[in-house]
Structures are given as C-alpha cells and as structure tokens.
Amino acid sequence: MNLCFLSLDYPSDHGGGGVGSQVRTMGRVLVRAGHQVTVIALATAGEPATSDDAGIRVHRVRPGNLHWYIYRMPGIGDLISLFVRELEYSSALYRQALSLHRLYAFDLIEGTETGAFWVAHRLKEVPLVIRLHGEHYTLHKYTPDLTLTAGIRLSRLLQRMSMRRARLLISPSRAHAREVSTELGSNCPPVEIIPNCVESPRILRYDAEGRDDATVLFAGRLEQCKAVPVLLAAAGHVLRECSSARFVLAGAPHPTLASGEIDALIRHHALDGHIELIGHVPREQLDWWYRRATICVLPSYYETFGISALEAMANGVPVVATSVGGLPEVVQHGVVGLLVAPGNAPALAEAILRLLKDPETRRQMGLAGLTRSRTDFDALGTTEKTVNAYGRILGR
C-alpha cells in the first residue's frame, strides 16, 4: 500500500510529541513490511523541508501564522484564534497532500483530529482514516479550572466535521472510543480500537541495576490537564515521609500553567533541592531517564491512552497513574502499577510512598509491565491490526 500520514509534528533534533513518535514507530514497521510511507508534518524553524527517515519520506510544511496575530487581539482573539489555526493547519497539510498525491497516488491517508479538515472535504478520492489522539476539547472538558471557551468549541466543530467524513476512526482505547462516539452521535463513522505501541528494539529485559532508589519521573507537558499542580502537592506529602525522594519532570512548558506558577508551587511545598525540571528531552535521553527511574507517575485528569505509561512499562518501571480515560486499559491496577482518583494529592502521595518503600513489589510490577508491553503493545502487532483495517477499507 502507498500510505500518507498527516501529523502535527514528527521527531527531530528540534523536538517532537507523542503523535509524531507513534507515526514514526508505525511507519518504520510499515516500510520494513514493504509498504510506501509518506509523512506530512508541520515544520518548525531549522527543520529541513524534506528528509528520509529509514525509508519514510518526510515532508515538512509551514502553516500560516494569522492565528497567532489574531490571538493577540483584545476581545476577538480568544474567540476565533483556534478556529483560524485549525483552518491554517488543515490548509497547509491539504496543499502538500494534494501535490504529493499527484506524484505518488496515495491509496489511503491517515490523519488526526487536528489538521484533516480540508483533506476530508476536498481530497475525497482518497479514503481518510482519523486516528484519535485527544484534543483541547476533551482535555479541557475533564480538567478543573479550564473552561471550554468559544474558541475551543468552534475549533472542535471543524474537527467533528472532519471525523464524520472519515471512512474509519481508530481509537487507542475503548474509553476514548466511547467518548468520541457519544460526541459524534448517529453520524459517527465506524470506530476500531487499536492501541498505541512501542518499538520492539526499545523493549529491554528487566534490570533493577542502575536504578535510583527514590526517583519519581513525570514525562509530559507541564500543563493543567496533566495535573502538574497535584503532582507538586503530592511531592510535598512524600518528602515529609521520604526525605531522599527526588522528582524529575521531563516536559516542555505549556500556556495553561505559567512557569511562575510552577515556581510558586515548588516554594509553597518546600520542594527546592528535591525537584528537577529538565524540559523537553530527546527520545534517547528520555529512555535513559526511564531506565534510571524508580517510579513513573501520570496524575492526569484525562488521557486518551497514556503513552508515557506504556514507555515506562517497556523500560521496566512501575507506574502510578489516575483511573481516567484510557489509563486503566494500559496500567493494570496492582499488576503493573497503581491507580488513584484524579485530583487527589494525598492518594497520589500514598501510592508513590507505597512503591518507594517496597522494592520487591516494584520489581514484580516492573517485570509485569515489561512483559505486558511486549505482548499487548508491540509495534508489530499494532501495525498488523492497522494494515488489516486499511485493507478492509480498500477492499483488499
């Protein structure tokens, strides 16, 4: 098959998010299986317009930035900037997809909720699949102190129109499939459950050697949806009983949580000297942190899947997470980690302390997570399910 993926990002020396990492992981497996793979991703400064990544043709396009100027306009900015951004992203991806389709004759295009609008409405001769990764609308819906603004609702209107025109929606979890099916109602396309994955070469044998005794790792954007303030409050509770604990936060800043607010919370909970903010780190460096961590923690208010939980499991790290969205489908409570209620700092601290004080349970959970990542979330199996879904759409 000749496949095209639309992605908001794609891993490079300049960064990359979870969506781009999943596209690359699956794309490499598809190329090794003999398929042709083209990725169209939004570009940032310093990235080449075209490149070859282990056989994947990568094309990066620059979207317009009108939405940025609109955002800064008093009154109207917050109302329509995300709506305009959706149109700008979609337009840039569509123009490149149309040009490359004339060159390569794609059999199928896969996109995400964001950026598929014009492809869905104008490139009708190519079947469209949308893989659900989660968007502002759902995350804000479940996060206290964040509101569903008019801008978010207008942007989501375009995304719904795109999803309803897709031939198939792929959800990484049953929970998020139910969420989107309810949202789209009777006009919802078929939804198939195919979990996110990790590459087989990155799955290591379990090894407790080299791990820190009390390092708690958080990997994700520093934002309200990820409940970073709750994590910092829990860290304060943990340190009162385990003064040797260290918290490492690996993730880029986010507009929903100002750096000044994070600094204030660190001071308020007396975390100075016990917390390290390392920012966004490349994939290889993040793997190094996973291999050193004692525990990985995901205190989110909502997760479509929870890729950082899976990455931790693939490196033998027990996980403390919240029982929201798709996380319970990844983190089996009492087997590969512990689940707690969202927004509950004392409960989160109690679960962290329980594992910090019990190395044998950590070893057992780390081994169970390693095994589960290999058997249930390996890239080969996920890609095979995806190819089968594509084949049904194309009648093959």
GUMAR-222464 format. One record per residue (C-alpha): residue in one letter; x, y, z; residue number from 1. Coordinates in pm, 1 decimal. Each point is the difference from the previous one (the first is absolute). Layout:
<vexgus>
["a"; [X; Y; Z]; NUM];
...
</vexgus>
This chain:
<vexgus>
["m"; [0.0; 0.0; 0.0]; 1];
["n"; [100.6; 358.2; -62.8]; 2];
["l"; [-84.1; 185.5; 321.3]; 3];
["c"; [8.8; 362.1; 109.2]; 4];
["f"; [-4.8; 121.0; 360.9]; 5];
["l"; [-94.1; 354.1; 103.0]; 6];
["s"; [165.8; 92.1; 327.2]; 7];
["l"; [31.4; 323.2; 196.1]; 8];
["d"; [357.3; -94.6; 86.9]; 9];
["y"; [267.4; -255.6; -78.9]; 10];
["p"; [306.3; -80.6; 213.6]; 11];
["s"; [314.4; 196.2; -75.9]; 12];
["d"; [290.4; 164.0; 179.2]; 13];
["h"; [-237.7; 289.1; 69.5]; 14];
["g"; [-253.9; -208.8; 189.1]; 15];
["g"; [-317.4; -192.0; -73.1]; 16];
["g"; [-304.5; -119.0; 188.5]; 17];
["g"; [-181.8; -324.2; 61.0]; 18];
["v"; [-198.8; 12.7; -324.9]; 19];
["g"; [311.1; 30.1; -215.5]; 20];
["s"; [177.4; -273.7; 195.5]; 21];
["q"; [-288.4; -240.8; -60.3]; 22];
["v"; [-5.2; 85.2; -371.3]; 23];
["r"; [374.2; -67.7; -25.9]; 24];
["t"; [-20.2; -324.2; 198.6]; 25];
["m"; [-276.5; -141.1; -217.8]; 26];
["g"; [144.0; 147.2; -319.9]; 27];
["r"; [330.1; -181.2; 44.9]; 28];
["v"; [-178.8; -332.7; 45.0]; 29];
["l"; [-211.4; 68.6; -310.3]; 30];
["v"; [311.0; 77.5; -208.5]; 31];
["r"; [169.2; -320.1; 114.3]; 32];
["a"; [-313.7; -189.1; -106.3]; 33];
["g"; [28.3; 142.2; -352.2]; 34];
["h"; [-250.1; 285.5; 11.9]; 35];
["q"; [73.1; 353.6; -122.2]; 36];
["v"; [-33.4; 261.5; 274.8]; 37];
["t"; [-11.8; 378.5; -34.5]; 38];
["v"; [-35.6; 229.6; 300.3]; 39];
["i"; [-113.2; 361.8; -30.3]; 40];
["a"; [74.9; 186.9; 320.8]; 41];
["l"; [-10.3; 360.3; 109.6]; 42];
["a"; [348.0; 154.0; 4.6]; 43];
["t"; [176.2; 207.4; 260.6]; 44];
["a"; [305.5; 219.0; -46.8]; 45];
["g"; [316.7; -183.6; -99.7]; 46];
["e"; [-164.7; -315.7; -132.9]; 47];
["p"; [64.0; -111.3; -361.9]; 48];
["a"; [-292.0; 11.8; -242.8]; 49];
["t"; [59.3; -361.8; -106.0]; 50];
["s"; [191.5; -291.4; 146.1]; 51];
["d"; [17.5; -376.3; 1.6]; 52];
["d"; [-45.1; -177.1; 333.0]; 53];
["a"; [79.7; -370.4; -40.8]; 54];
["g"; [-200.5; -9.8; -323.0]; 55];
["i"; [-278.5; 233.9; 113.0]; 56];
["r"; [-36.8; 302.5; -228.8]; 57];
["v"; [-37.9; 297.4; 234.5]; 58];
["h"; [-132.9; 331.1; -132.9]; 59];
["r"; [-27.8; 294.7; 237.6]; 60];
["v"; [-224.2; 295.4; -79.5]; 61];
["r"; [-33.7; 338.8; 163.2]; 62];
["p"; [-354.6; 100.9; 91.3]; 63];
["g"; [-111.8; 360.3; 5.8]; 64];
["n"; [27.2; 197.5; 320.6]; 65];
["l"; [-306.8; 222.4; -31.9]; 66];
["h"; [-148.3; -176.3; 302.5]; 67];
["w"; [292.8; 121.9; 213.6]; 68];
["y"; [-70.3; 363.0; -87.1]; 69];
["i"; [-372.4; -48.2; 54.6]; 70];
["y"; [65.2; -153.9; 341.3]; 71];
["r"; [168.0; 322.0; 109.3]; 72];
["m"; [-302.5; 212.0; -96.2]; 73];
["p"; [-205.7; 109.7; 302.7]; 74];
["g"; [-348.1; -142.7; 16.1]; 75];
["i"; [-7.7; -193.6; -325.8]; 76];
["g"; [328.9; -189.2; 39.7]; 77];
["d"; [-109.5; -265.6; 244.8]; 78];
["l"; [-325.7; -45.5; -190.6]; 79];
["i"; [128.1; -98.6; -342.9]; 80];
["s"; [378.6; -59.3; 11.6]; 81];
["l"; [-28.0; -379.5; 40.2]; 82];
["f"; [-264.6; -10.5; -273.0]; 83];
["v"; [235.4; 187.7; -235.6]; 84];
["r"; [291.8; -219.8; 106.8]; 85];
["e"; [-196.8; -311.2; -92.2]; 86];
["l"; [-65.6; 139.2; -345.9]; 87];
["e"; [363.6; 106.8; -46.1]; 88];
["y"; [141.4; -335.8; 109.3]; 89];
["s"; [-251.4; -185.7; -214.9]; 90];
["s"; [72.1; 218.5; -302.3]; 91];
["a"; [377.2; -52.7; 20.4]; 92];
["l"; [-33.9; -376.6; 37.1]; 93];
["y"; [-261.5; -21.8; -276.6]; 94];
["r"; [205.4; 192.6; -256.0]; 95];
["q"; [299.9; -225.2; 56.7]; 96];
["a"; [-213.0; -315.7; 1.9]; 97];
["l"; [-162.6; 98.5; -330.2]; 98];
["s"; [337.4; 71.0; -161.1]; 99];
["l"; [154.1; -326.1; 121.0]; 100];
["h"; [-309.0; -203.3; -88.1]; 101];
["r"; [44.0; 109.0; -361.7]; 102];
["l"; [357.0; -129.6; 21.0]; 103];
["y"; [-42.4; -318.6; 205.2]; 104];
["a"; [-371.5; -91.3; -40.6]; 105];
["f"; [-78.3; -76.2; 364.2]; 106];
["d"; [-227.8; -293.4; 76.4]; 107];
["l"; [-101.0; 140.4; 337.4]; 108];
["i"; [62.9; 299.6; 225.9]; 109];
["e"; [8.0; -15.8; 378.8]; 110];
["g"; [-28.9; 318.7; 202.9]; 111];
["t"; [-95.9; 114.6; 347.1]; 112];
["e"; [-286.2; 209.9; 132.5]; 113];
["t"; [201.9; 315.6; -61.0]; 114];
["g"; [102.1; 89.7; -353.5]; 115];
["a"; [-221.7; -232.5; -206.1]; 116];
["f"; [-282.3; 241.4; -87.3]; 117];
["w"; [93.8; 92.7; -357.9]; 118];
["v"; [122.6; -350.7; -87.3]; 119];
["a"; [-333.8; -138.4; 120.9]; 120];
["h"; [-198.1; 248.3; -207.6]; 121];
["r"; [211.3; 42.4; -314.4]; 122];
["l"; [209.1; -313.8; -52.7]; 123];
["k"; [-298.5; -231.2; -10.6]; 124];
["e"; [147.4; -250.2; -245.2]; 125];
["v"; [243.5; -125.7; 266.9]; 126];
["p"; [-151.9; -184.4; 299.7]; 127];
["l"; [66.3; 181.3; 327.0]; 128];
["v"; [62.9; -167.4; 335.9]; 129];
["i"; [22.0; 212.3; 314.4]; 130];
["r"; [192.4; -131.9; 297.7]; 131];
["l"; [-123.2; 154.7; 323.1]; 132];
["h"; [277.9; 140.0; 216.9]; 133];
["g"; [-204.1; 239.6; 213.2]; 134];
["e"; [-57.5; 372.9; -36.4]; 135];
["h"; [-53.6; 321.9; 195.8]; 136];
["y"; [-374.2; -58.9; 12.4]; 137];
["t"; [7.3; -329.8; 187.3]; 138];
["l"; [295.0; 91.2; 221.1]; 139];
["h"; [-154.8; 332.2; 107.7]; 140];
["k"; [-333.0; -171.3; 56.0]; 141];
["y"; [147.9; -215.3; 276.5]; 142];
["t"; [250.6; 243.6; 151.9]; 143];
["p"; [-104.0; 221.6; 293.5]; 144];
["d"; [80.4; 369.8; -40.8]; 145];
["l"; [-0.1; -30.7; -380.4]; 146];
["t"; [-306.8; 105.8; -194.4]; 147];
["l"; [-137.3; -98.5; -337.0]; 148];
["t"; [38.0; 341.3; -158.4]; 149];
["a"; [-182.2; 109.0; -313.0]; 150];
["g"; [328.3; -35.4; -188.7]; 151];
["i"; [40.8; -363.0; 104.5]; 152];
["r"; [-362.3; -76.8; -87.3]; 153];
["l"; [32.1; 159.7; -345.2]; 154];
["s"; [321.6; -188.9; -69.4]; 155];
["r"; [-164.1; -324.2; 110.2]; 156];
["l"; [-286.4; 66.9; -240.3]; 157];
["l"; [244.6; -25.3; -290.4]; 158];
["q"; [155.4; -312.9; 148.2]; 159];
["r"; [-341.5; -165.4; 29.7]; 160];
["m"; [-69.3; 76.9; -364.8]; 161];
["s"; [330.0; -165.5; -92.2]; 162];
["m"; [-60.3; -308.3; 214.1]; 163];
["r"; [-348.2; -52.9; -140.6]; 164];
["r"; [141.8; -6.7; -353.2]; 165];
["a"; [265.6; -260.3; 84.8]; 166];
["r"; [-42.6; -357.8; -117.1]; 167];
["l"; [124.4; -126.3; 336.0]; 168];
["l"; [99.6; 133.7; 340.9]; 169];
["i"; [274.6; -179.3; 191.7]; 170];
["s"; [3.1; 44.1; 376.6]; 171];
["p"; [286.5; -117.5; 222.1]; 172];
["s"; [-241.3; -85.7; 282.6]; 173];
["r"; [-358.1; -114.4; 52.4]; 174];
["a"; [-60.5; 290.4; 236.3]; 175];
["h"; [87.3; 264.2; -257.7]; 176];
["a"; [-194.6; -185.4; -269.8]; 177];
["r"; [-309.7; 29.1; 218.5]; 178];
["e"; [75.6; 367.1; 64.3]; 179];
["v"; [22.8; 88.2; -369.7]; 180];
["s"; [-287.2; -226.2; -107.0]; 181];
["t"; [-228.3; 174.5; 248.6]; 182];
["e"; [122.2; 340.3; -118.0]; 183];
["l"; [-57.7; -71.8; -370.6]; 184];
["g"; [-332.2; -175.8; 54.5]; 185];
["s"; [-179.8; -175.9; -283.9]; 186];
["n"; [238.0; 138.0; -265.6]; 187];
["c"; [305.5; -163.8; 155.0]; 188];
["p"; [200.3; -217.1; -244.2]; 189];
["p"; [109.8; -348.3; 105.1]; 190];
["v"; [250.9; 6.2; 286.7]; 191];
["e"; [271.1; -263.2; 38.4]; 192];
["i"; [206.2; -45.9; 316.9]; 193];
["i"; [373.2; -24.8; -75.8]; 194];
["p"; [231.1; 90.7; 289.7]; 195];
["n"; [312.3; 209.9; -22.5]; 196];
["c"; [326.5; -189.5; -10.9]; 197];
["v"; [372.9; -11.9; 71.4]; 198];
["e"; [273.9; -123.8; -229.5]; 199];
["s"; [133.3; -345.7; 72.3]; 200];
["p"; [368.5; 107.3; 5.3]; 201];
["r"; [-74.5; 243.1; 283.6]; 202];
["i"; [-155.0; -267.0; 221.5]; 203];
["l"; [274.7; -102.0; 240.0]; 204];
["r"; [36.0; -295.2; 231.5]; 205];
["y"; [-87.8; 84.0; 356.6]; 206];
["d"; [301.8; 127.1; 189.3]; 207];
["a"; [-12.9; 161.9; 343.7]; 208];
["e"; [367.9; 88.6; -14.5]; 209];
["g"; [78.6; 363.0; -59.6]; 210];
["r"; [-335.9; 125.8; 124.9]; 211];
["d"; [-15.9; 278.4; 253.9]; 212];
["d"; [-144.7; -84.8; 339.9]; 213];
["a"; [-262.2; 273.8; 9.8]; 214];
["t"; [-37.2; 184.2; -331.9]; 215];
["v"; [-355.2; 76.9; -108.7]; 216];
["l"; [-19.7; 87.0; -371.1]; 217];
["f"; [-273.0; 199.2; -173.0]; 218];
["a"; [16.8; 11.3; -382.3]; 219];
["g"; [-239.5; 235.4; -171.9]; 220];
["r"; [-84.7; 362.3; -64.2]; 221];
["l"; [-8.5; 219.0; 309.4]; 222];
["e"; [-367.7; 89.0; -23.3]; 223];
["q"; [-321.0; 4.5; 197.9]; 224];
["c"; [-143.9; -301.7; -182.9]; 225];
["k"; [293.7; -208.9; 120.3]; 226];
["a"; [-76.8; 114.1; 358.0]; 227];
["v"; [351.9; 126.4; 64.6]; 228];
["p"; [-119.5; 208.4; 301.6]; 229];
["v"; [-145.2; -317.7; 152.1]; 230];
["l"; [331.1; -179.2; -53.5]; 231];
["l"; [191.1; 281.1; 171.9]; 232];
["a"; [-238.2; -10.9; 295.4]; 233];
["a"; [41.8; -378.2; 21.6]; 234];
["a"; [378.0; 44.5; -11.7]; 235];
["g"; [-22.6; 214.9; 311.6]; 236];
["h"; [-187.0; -281.0; 180.4]; 237];
["v"; [254.7; -259.0; -116.7]; 238];
["l"; [299.6; 199.7; 121.6]; 239];
["r"; [-138.9; 20.0; 352.1]; 240];
["e"; [35.8; -378.9; 23.5]; 241];
["c"; [280.0; -65.2; -248.6]; 242];
["s"; [250.5; 283.9; 1.9]; 243];
["s"; [224.3; -175.4; -252.4]; 244];
["a"; [-264.8; 9.9; -274.9]; 245];
["r"; [76.5; 193.6; -316.7]; 246];
["f"; [-254.9; 110.9; -259.5]; 247];
["v"; [105.6; 43.6; -363.5]; 248];
["l"; [-240.2; 175.5; -237.8]; 249];
["a"; [86.6; -56.1; -366.3]; 250];
["g"; [-218.2; 213.8; -220.8]; 251];
["a"; [-39.5; 330.5; -177.1]; 252];
["p"; [-188.4; 292.0; 156.2]; 253];
["h"; [-359.0; 64.4; -102.7]; 254];
["p"; [-218.5; 314.3; -8.7]; 255];
["t"; [-251.7; -145.5; 246.4]; 256];
["l"; [260.5; 0.9; 277.5]; 257];
["a"; [239.4; 293.2; 22.0]; 258];
["s"; [358.0; -62.2; 110.5]; 259];
["g"; [-49.7; 252.9; 278.2]; 260];
["e"; [-288.9; -203.7; 135.2]; 261];
["i"; [213.1; -315.1; -1.1]; 262];
["d"; [279.5; 183.5; 184.0]; 263];
["a"; [-249.4; 124.0; 258.6]; 264];
["l"; [-132.4; -351.7; 57.3]; 265];
["i"; [353.1; -134.4; 40.2]; 266];
["r"; [65.4; 258.1; 270.2]; 267];
["h"; [-338.5; -55.3; 163.7]; 268];
["h"; [53.2; -375.6; 31.8]; 269];
["a"; [367.3; 38.6; 103.6]; 270];
["l"; [128.3; -197.8; -298.1]; 271];
["d"; [321.7; 193.0; -57.5]; 272];
["g"; [288.6; -243.4; -30.0]; 273];
["h"; [-237.2; -293.7; -57.4]; 274];
["i"; [-136.7; 82.4; -345.4]; 275];
["e"; [162.9; 30.4; -341.0]; 276];
["l"; [-171.2; 161.0; -299.7]; 277];
["i"; [193.6; -128.6; -301.2]; 278];
["g"; [-230.0; 128.7; -275.7]; 279];
["h"; [-68.2; -182.8; -323.2]; 280];
["v"; [257.3; -271.0; -61.2]; 281];
["p"; [78.7; -204.6; -313.8]; 282];
["r"; [-129.8; -355.3; -22.5]; 283];
["e"; [332.3; -164.2; 83.0]; 284];
["q"; [54.2; 219.0; 304.6]; 285];
["l"; [-353.3; -71.4; 124.0]; 286];
["d"; [68.1; -372.6; -26.9]; 287];
["w"; [306.0; 54.0; 220.7]; 288];
["w"; [-220.7; 163.8; 263.3]; 289];
["y"; [-252.9; -284.4; -20.2]; 290];
["r"; [278.8; -248.0; 63.4]; 291];
["r"; [113.5; 193.2; 307.4]; 292];
["a"; [-342.3; 75.9; 145.7]; 293];
["t"; [-139.1; -181.2; 300.5]; 294];
["i"; [-360.3; 87.2; -84.7]; 295];
["c"; [-174.8; 178.2; -286.5]; 296];
["v"; [-304.0; 211.6; 87.7]; 297];
["l"; [-293.4; 124.4; -213.9]; 298];
["p"; [-243.5; 205.9; 208.0]; 299];
["s"; [-205.6; 117.5; -302.7]; 300];
["y"; [-365.6; 101.3; 8.2]; 301];
["y"; [-50.8; -175.7; -333.6]; 302];
["e"; [210.9; -210.0; -234.0]; 303];
["t"; [-110.2; -139.2; -333.7]; 304];
["f"; [249.9; -281.8; 55.7]; 305];
["g"; [303.4; 97.0; 208.1]; 306];
["i"; [305.0; -62.5; -217.5]; 307];
["s"; [246.6; 97.3; 272.5]; 308];
["a"; [-146.5; -276.2; 219.2]; 309];
["l"; [68.1; -250.9; -276.9]; 310];
["e"; [351.2; 132.2; -56.1]; 311];
["a"; [69.5; -35.0; 372.2]; 312];
["m"; [-132.1; -357.1; -0.6]; 313];
["a"; [218.0; -81.7; -302.2]; 314];
["n"; [299.3; 103.3; 210.1]; 315];
["g"; [-103.1; -201.3; 306.0]; 316];
["v"; [-127.9; 294.2; 206.2]; 317];
["p"; [-310.1; -37.6; 221.3]; 318];
["v"; [-259.8; 270.0; -63.7]; 319];
["v"; [-218.8; 206.4; 230.7]; 320];
["a"; [-283.4; 150.6; -204.7]; 321];
["t"; [-355.7; 123.5; 25.6]; 322];
["s"; [-304.5; -209.8; -81.4]; 323];
["v"; [-115.6; 220.3; -288.4]; 324];
["g"; [-53.0; -40.0; -374.1]; 325];
["g"; [209.3; -275.1; -154.0]; 326];
["l"; [250.4; -31.9; 285.9]; 327];
["p"; [-173.4; -296.5; 172.2]; 328];
["e"; [25.4; -190.0; -329.3]; 329];
["v"; [377.2; 45.8; 2.8]; 330];
["v"; [90.0; 0.4; 370.2]; 331];
["q"; [-146.9; -309.0; 163.3]; 332];
["h"; [-56.1; 95.1; 361.7]; 333];
["g"; [206.9; -212.6; 237.1]; 334];
["v"; [178.0; -174.0; -289.0]; 335];
["v"; [215.4; 252.9; -185.8]; 336];
["g"; [-69.0; 294.6; 228.8]; 337];
["l"; [-256.5; 178.3; 213.5]; 338];
["l"; [-302.0; 212.1; -94.5]; 339];
["v"; [-140.4; 284.2; 208.8]; 340];
["a"; [-283.8; 248.5; -37.3]; 341];
["p"; [83.8; 315.8; -198.2]; 342];
["g"; [65.6; 324.6; 185.8]; 343];
["n"; [73.6; -174.8; 330.7]; 344];
["a"; [350.3; 99.2; 111.3]; 345];
["p"; [-2.1; -201.1; 328.2]; 346];
["a"; [-106.5; -317.4; -183.9]; 347];
["l"; [264.7; 57.6; -266.1]; 348];
["a"; [263.6; 48.1; 270.8]; 349];
["e"; [-112.9; -313.7; 182.4]; 350];
["a"; [35.5; -210.7; -316.6]; 351];
["i"; [345.8; 145.1; -70.9]; 352];
["l"; [114.6; -67.2; 355.0]; 353];
["r"; [-134.0; -353.4; -9.1]; 354];
["l"; [222.2; -84.0; -296.4]; 355];
["l"; [301.2; 195.9; 121.0]; 356];
["k"; [-4.9; -206.6; 320.3]; 357];
["d"; [-48.5; -338.7; -169.7]; 358];
["p"; [280.7; -94.8; -243.4]; 359];
["e"; [-131.9; -354.5; -49.2]; 360];
["t"; [-341.0; 124.5; -114.7]; 361];
["r"; [175.9; 244.4; -231.2]; 362];
["r"; [202.5; -284.2; -147.6]; 363];
["q"; [-308.4; -214.5; -57.8]; 364];
["m"; [-196.8; 288.0; -152.8]; 365];
["g"; [294.7; 102.3; -217.4]; 366];
["l"; [31.9; -352.9; -133.8]; 367];
["a"; [-376.7; -24.8; -58.7]; 368];
["g"; [0.3; 332.4; -186.1]; 369];
["l"; [291.3; -108.3; -214.1]; 370];
["t"; [-180.4; -322.1; -92.6]; 371];
["r"; [-328.6; 179.7; -69.6]; 372];
["s"; [166.6; 257.9; -224.7]; 373];
["r"; [151.2; -282.3; -203.8]; 374];
["t"; [-314.8; -210.8; -30.5]; 375];
["d"; [-280.2; 259.1; -26.1]; 376];
["f"; [157.2; 319.5; -136.3]; 377];
["d"; [279.5; -103.7; -233.0]; 378];
["a"; [26.9; 203.7; -320.6]; 379];
["l"; [-18.5; -308.3; -223.3]; 380];
["g"; [-337.2; -104.5; 137.8]; 381];
["t"; [-142.7; 352.3; -5.5]; 382];
["t"; [115.1; 56.7; -356.7]; 383];
["e"; [-144.3; -333.4; -112.7]; 384];
["k"; [-338.9; 99.3; 142.6]; 385];
["t"; [26.4; 335.8; -174.5]; 386];
["v"; [87.5; -157.2; -335.0]; 387];
["n"; [-295.8; -237.7; 32.9]; 388];
["a"; [-229.7; 298.5; 69.1]; 389];
["y"; [139.0; 182.7; -303.7]; 390];
["g"; [-53.0; -310.7; -211.8]; 391];
["r"; [-366.0; -22.0; 96.2]; 392];
["i"; [-50.2; 362.2; -103.7]; 393];
["l"; [175.0; -55.4; -332.7]; 394];
["g"; [-172.8; -333.4; -61.5]; 395];
["r"; [323.1; -198.6; 11.9]; 396];
</vexgus>
